[in-house]
């Protein structure tokens, strides 16, 4: 009898695990959908020149309505002060997924994202280093994939290197990598920053749906909103408030394409680029039109992936 029960359990367990993963994938897809709708609501609320405008890839107001981070993107010290220099696209869209009080607190703490000194790009430091009620102690469940384990491993492979954590921008205040139990609020979802050209932000800025120099409008999405990626899932949770780490590129600065390839980074600014997840066989994305897809790794060629990340190269491809 015991042997029979053991056999039955062995037969049923895979089915139960599969059903649980299916439920987690559905919940993750809903998270991505809600975030995409939040981004599109932001765009509608920030329309100008007759076009809806997407959030900045990372933002620090220069006091004149421009983005100070783009103006300083080649500053050699910028990487180490990523927490102190910009807020993520997630911070910008907080009011559009029921986080208005948290957004208002960020506005007050950063002087409406201008900072205490309009001439300084490091003046968010006191906010991100000490005000735990704005980020460190704030876990937003909508930013977590239900399959995320926080082990920083996929099938035994690290999803990011052991160093180069950007001076705390995607880590605990102590500088240690984040994990599932981290008190730093994390996100498993990234904004599309494009193909990844060369080794400078300037080269790749404007290829993806999100950019630093200016906010993309729908008219800039020349490949069509149903053929261009907006958000992607990622197996390496990063602190949701930090600007650079909450982006992703199609390939790293050595031209290695990031489809289910852990531990690839871009220019030391973006850890674990590309498409990775803890779902078996693929990951979830949203398109600029707000729709969501589960992309199967085996059906996604390097060429198609790069084309989906390039939103205005006039080389539109169908989503597999």
N, C-alpha and C positions, 0 to 999 in steps of 0.2 A: 504493500500500500504506500509506504513512504517513497519507494522508488517511482511509483506511478505519479504521485503528487509532484515529485521533483521533475519528472518529464513534463508534466502539464505546466508547471511554473516556467520551465525552460522554453516552452512553446509560446506561452502568453507574454512573457516579459518583453521580448522585442516588439510585440504589437502595442503593448502599453507605452513603452518608451517612444515608439513612433507616433502614437496618438498625442502624447505630451508635447513632443517636438512640433507636431503640426499645429497644436494650439498656441505654442510659443511663437511660431512663425507668423500666425495670423495676428497675434497681439503686436508683434514687432512691425508688421506691415501697417497696422493701424497707427502706431506711433509715427512712422514715417509719413503717413498720409496727413496726420494732424499737424506735423511740423511743416510739411509742404504748404498746407492751407494757411498756416500762420505766416509763412514767408510771402505768399501771394496776397494775403490781407494787408501785410506791411506795404507791399508794392502798390496796392490800390490806394492806401492811405497816404502814400508819399509820391503820388503822381506829380509830374511836372512836364511842361512842354508837350502836353497831350499824350503822355505815355506813363504807364506804371513803372516804378523804379524799385528794383531789388535791393536788399541791404548791401552795405559794404562788406567785403571779405573780412576786414578787421577795421576798427574805427577809433580815431582820436581826432576830434574836431580841432581845426587850426585856428578857431575863433572867427573865421570868415566863411564858414560853410564848407570848406575843403577838408581833405583828409591828410592830416599831418604825417601819418605813417607812410603813405606813398611818397611823400616828399623826402622822406628819410630812409627809403627802403634799402639803400646801399650802405647805410651807416654800419660800420664794423661792430659796434657795440649793441646793435638792436636785438640780436638773438638773445643775449643774456638778460635783457630787460623786457622780455615779451609780456610778462604780467604787468609791468609798469607802463607799457606804451600803448596798448590798444585793448578794446573789448571785442568779443566775437560777434558774429552774425546772430548768435542765439540771444545775447543780451539785447540786441536791437529789436528782436521780434517777441520779447517776453510778454508785452501786453496782448499779443494776439494768440497766446495759448494760456490765458487765464492767470497770468503772473504780473498783473499791473502793479500791485504794491511793491514787488521786488524790483521791477523796472524803475518805479518812482524813487526807490531808495538809491539805485545806481545813479540816476539823474542828479539827485541831491548830493551824493558823495563825490561825484566827478565834475560838478558845476556844469551840468548838461553836456558832459563828455569833452568839454574844453580843458578841464583841469584847473588847478589853482594858478598856473602860470601859462598863458597862451603861447609863450615862446619855448616852453619846455615840452619834451615828448616823454619824459620819465615821471611825470607827476601823478600817475595813477597808482604809484607804488604804495602809498600809505593806505589806499583803499584795499588793494589786493593782498597786502601783507598782514593787515591787522583786523579788517572788518569781516569776521567769519560769518556774520549773519547775511552777507551778500553773496558768498560763494562757498567757502570752505565747509560750512555746516548745512548747506542747502543741496539736498538730493532731490532732483526733479525726475520723477519716475518716467515721464514721457520721453526722457533722453536715454533711457536704458533699454537695450534689447533684452527680452526675458530669457534668452539663451546665454547671455553674457555671464561668464563665470568669474572674471577678474583674475584668472590664473596667469595672464599674459603669455599663454601658450596655446598653440593650435597643433594637435597631434604631435606634441613634443617639441615643436619649433617655436622659439620666442617670437612674439609679434612685434617687438621692437628691441633695439640694442640695450645693453646694460648702462650705457652712458649717453651723453648728449641730450639731456632732458631740458634744455633751454632755460637753465637758471631758475627753474620752478614753474614755468608756464604751464606744464602739463603734469605737475607733480604735487606732492604735499609741500607745505611751506618748508619742511625740513630738507627738501630736495630729493626724497626717495620716490621711486616710481609708484603710481597709484595702483590700487587693486580693488577687488570687490568690496572690501570692508573699509576702504579709504574714507576718511572724513571729508575729503575734497569731493564736491559734487562733480560727477563725470558725465560725459556724453559718448554714446556709441554711434553718433550720426555726424557726418561731415558735409560741408558745402563744396560744390564742384569748382575747383580753381583752374581747370583746364588740363592740357596735355602735359605740361611740365617742360618748358623750353630752357635749355642751358642751365646755368647755375645762379641766375639772378631773378628776383621777383619781377623786375621790369620786363624780362623776356616773356614770361608766362602770363603777366597781368592782362586780363581782357580776353583770354582764350575760353575760360569757363563762364558759368552763369554769374559768379561772384568775382568782383575785382576791387582793387584798392584805389585806383586813380579816380574813378567815378562810379556811380551806381548804374548798372546795366538796366536798360529798359527793354520791354518786349520787342521793340523794333530792332534792337541789337541782336536778338536771337534769330539770326538769318537762316539757320537750319530748320527752324520751326519748333514750336514749343513741345510738340509730341515726339520730336526726334533728338531732344537735348536733355542731358541730365541736370537735375537741380541738386538733389541730396543723395548721398551714398551711405551705406552701412559700413562700419569698421569695427574690427575685433579688438582694437586697442582703445580703451576708454581714456579720454583726455578731459581735463578740467573745462567745464562748459563755458566759463567766462573768458578764457584766454583766446586772443585773436588768431594767431597763426596755426596752432595745433588743430583747430576745428575746421581745417580745410583739407582737401585731398587733391592729388594730381594723378593723371593716368599712368605716369612713369616717373622714375626718379631722375636725378640730374646726370646719371650715367646711361640713360635711355633704356633702362630695364623696365618693362611693362608690369604694372602691379595688379595682376589678376590672381588672387589667392597666393600671393607671395609675401609672407610675413617679413618683417624687419627691413623693409625698404623705406628710406626717408628722402625728403627733398630739401636740399641745401641746409640741413641742420635745423630748419624751421618747422617742418611738418613730419611728425613721426608716423611710420607705418602707412605710407600712401596707398592709394588704389582701393580695390574692392576685396574686403575680407570680412568674415563673420564666423560665428560659432554654430551657424546652421549647416547641416550636411549638404555639401554640393553647390552652394551658391550664397547669394546675399541679396538684400532688398535695396532698391533705389526708388527715387521719385523723379519724374520728368517735370519740365518747366510748366506743363499744362496742369500739374497737380496730381496726375495719375501715378500709381505705384506698380512696380514689377518685381518679381523674384527672378534674378538673372542666374541662370545655371552656368557654372564655370565651363563646362564642356561644350556649351553652345556659343561661347563668347570668345571670338578671336581677338588678337591684339589690335588688328586694324579697326574692327567694329568698336571696341572699347574706346580707343583713342578718338574715333569720330564722334561717339556719343558725348565725350567730354569736351569736345571742341564745338562751341555753340554757334559760331558764325564764320566757319571756313567754307561755307557753301558746298559741303561734301556730306550732306545728310544721309544717314543710313537708318534702316528700320530696326527697331528694338527687337532683339531675338526673344 
